Amino acid sequence: MSQYVTRKTPGDTAWFTCNRFGMFIHWGLYALPARHEWIKSREMITEEHYDLYFEHFNPDLYDAREWARQAKAAGMKYAVMTTKHHEGFCMFDSAFTDYKAPNTPAGRDLVREYVDAFRAEGLRVGFYYSLIDWHHPDFPIDMLHPRRDDADALAQNEGRDIKRYAEYMRNQVRELLTNYGKIDILWFDFSYSSSKGTGDKAWMKGKGKEDWEAEALLKMARELQPGIIIDNRTEIEQDLWTPEQYQPQEWIRHAETGELVTWEACQTLSGAWGYHRDEQTWKSPEMLIRMLVNTVSLGGNLLMNVGPTARGYLDARAEAALKVYADWMKVNSRSIYNCTMADQEFLSSLPRDCRFTQSSDGRRLYLHLYAYPFAHIQLNGLAGKVKYAQFLHDASEIKFTEGAVHHFSVGAAKAESLLVLEIPPVKPPVLVPVIELFLK
C-alpha cells in the first residue's frame, strides 16, 4: 500500500485520488468576444455593450455528448463545468435571475445537457460557481469590477448589499445541488479579502468568507450533497487545494500542520480559460503529457481546461490537444489511474529526465522517460526488488541485470544495489515511453 496519508477532510476524496485526471470547461458569454474570460473587467465593458453578447449567444453546434466522448477518450474521469463565471451569466435555468442561457437564443438549460451527457459516458460531474458577479446589482464595486474606474463609481456603489448577494448565491447553489442529481465536485472561485483599495479608493476592498457568508453556504452544500468534494476558495478550508497555472515541485502540504493534502492542479491548454481566438501560447504535446505525469508523480490530480467556442464546439486546437492525451492514455493510463508519488525508498534512484509514479497498492513502479536514453538506465537501490520489467505501451519485455554494468571497454562498474535496464536503441512510437516495473 502507498505510504502516504493525506489530511482528513469532510468530503469523499477516495474516488478522486484514484481517477487523477479531469476536464475543466470554461464557457460563457465571453466566448463571443473571444478575447479572454475576464474581458468584461479587463476592458471595463459596460452592461449595455455586454448585453450584445447576451442577445447573440446561440451555441447551435453544442453537443454535450461529443464533449463527453472526447473527455472520455482523452482519459479524463470527471469534469467540472462553469455554471456561472465572474460575468454573472448563468448557464443553467435559475429561478433567481433572468440573466441565464434559457433567455438567450440558446433557449435552454446548457448545464442540464452537460450533466446528462457526461453521466451517460460514466464520468463524474462537477460544477464551477463564481463567488464573484459583475452583473448582479448588489455585488459591490471593487478593484476587479468593470465599473471601478468610473468617475461615479462610489455613487454607483450606494445601496448595494452584499448580504442580499450572499443570499442570492445560496439560492443558486441550492438549485445546482438539488435539481441535477448527485454532484461530485463543487468548485467555488474565488476569494481576495487580502486585496485593499488605496488612496481615495480605499473603499474598494476585496471580498472573502465574511462577504460570501461562507459558513452558511458550505453547511447548506454539505447537507444537500453529503460527501461532495469542495475546494478551499471560499477562504474556509474544505477538501481540495487548487494550485492554478503553475507546476508544484512537491506534494502540497497544509500550511499549519505540514500534513499532506488532497490537491488538484488546474491548468489550461493555452494561456486562457475561456475561448480565445487569437491566443498563441498553446502547450506542446510533450508539455501536456509531462504536466499530467508531473502532477501524479507528486500525489496530485490534473484538471485540464477547454474553452468551447460561442457556437458550442471545441476548436481544432483543443481537439488536437485532447487527441494527444487520448493517444498516450490509451496505452499508458495504468501509470496514472490509482497511482501516486513513489515511495521514498525509490525516489533516490530516479534517473535524470525521468519521473516515477507508483500504484496505490505499492506493487508496480512506473518509470516515465522524458529523454530517451542510450543502451541502459541505471536504477541504484532497486537490485533485488524488481521481479519483471516491460514497456507499458505494448507489454514488451525489458531485460535487466543487477549489481553491475557490463561493457567490454570499461569492464564492470559494480554496485550491489544497482538495477540496470537494457533499453532498445530505437525509441518506441510513444510521446513519453513508460517502463512498468513489477515489484517483488
Secondary structure, DSSP 8 states (H G I E B T S, - for coil): --S--B---SS--HHHHHH-EEEEE--SGGGTTTB-TTHHHHTT--HHHHHHHHHH---TT--HHHHHHHHHHTT--EEEEEEE-TT--BSS--TT-S-BGGGSTT-S-HHHHHHHHHHHTT-EEEEEEES--SS-TTS---TTSTTTT-TTHHHHHTT--HHHHHHHHHHHHHHHHHSSS---EEEEE---TT----GGGTT-----HHHHTHHHHHHHHHHHSTT-EEBSTTSS--SBB--BSS--SS--B-TTT--B--BEEEEESSS-SS-BTT------HHHHHHHHHHHHHTT-EEEEEE---TTSS--HHHHHHHHHHHHHHHHHGGGTTTEE---HHHHTT--TTEEEEEETTSSEEEEEESS--SSEEEEET-TTTEEEEEETTT--B--EEEEEEEETTTEEEEEEEEEEEE--SS--SSSS-EEEEEE-
